[in-house]
């Protein structure tokens, strides 16, 4: 088998329940050793897509290939994948080693060999010395690592994570997502990861497939999705963009003059035609107080420790801007008149809007 074969390939896959399509004609490939996240709101089709890879659901149309092999009609047991569930699904009455061995024993491997294989994987995830502990004696992050060890002990082609951090508090989420990413890179695992949390997706992924209403809205690197959203949905879903109506006047193959009220900005037009369009403005790209901008007024101000958050009304429009500002030493009180300017690095014309 060629080393160039993708680990996972979807070819025009559809999954219907009755007349409703949970997944509608989606195609993508996942390269070996990559962590690819399926991201989107509830009901967008991301979990169904993961279950289609796992063989827990079967495609109505299209073809699914894993490691170059057509698995469209194969059962979950016949596919070379392992799933790490949301709740980790550890057996509470079994110790760490017994939990890690479970899949091996279930597949008929002798106990001595199974324990050797499980110990080596527990060492890989940093849990040597924890073999006799029960899950209740472990932290959330350690439980996550037992679940990963149990999943990789079978050395699957693809490891699947279904919302693995949703049961953890915010601080632990950050720690465990860093652990998952480090393990994935150290062990060169191919991972498909489902989340509805944009920050989590940006932090762990080589690539993100954003889904909306059973289809792929955009597929790209975290930076491409954030800096060059392909649609209004992606701009808004990833990174809280402010979407403002603008006028576009194309100047050449790539650049255009963008008019936002009395401001003229020169930006890539990204295929937008002359006339009206929308501009995605990141909250961090709004500057308050510098002269020569658009007149506005601070409507609300909130202190969040590391930064300030403001809602700013633009004079003469119904637009309210969500603004994140790093300066916490001199906050701007609500009611203050401000001049609003923008850092071009945080602006993108939204094509097709």
Secondary structure, DSSP 8 states (H G I E B T S, - for coil): --TTS-SEEEEEEEEEETTEEEEEEEEEEE-TT-EEEEE-STTSSHHHHHHHHHTSS--SEEEEEETTEE-TT--GGGSSEEEE-TTTT--TTSBHHHHHHHHHHHTT--HHHHHHHHHHHHHHTT-TT-TT-BGGGS-HHHHHHHHHHHHHTT--SEEEEESTTTTS-HHHHHHHHHHHHHHHHHTT--EEEEES-HHHHHHH-SEEEEEETTEEEEEE-HHHHHHS-SSHHHHHHTT--EEEEEEEEE-SSSEEEEEETTEEEEEE-TT--SEEEEEEE-GGGEEES-TTSEEEEEEEEEE-SS-EEEEEEETTSS-EEEEEES--TT---TT-EEEEEE-GGGEEEETT-
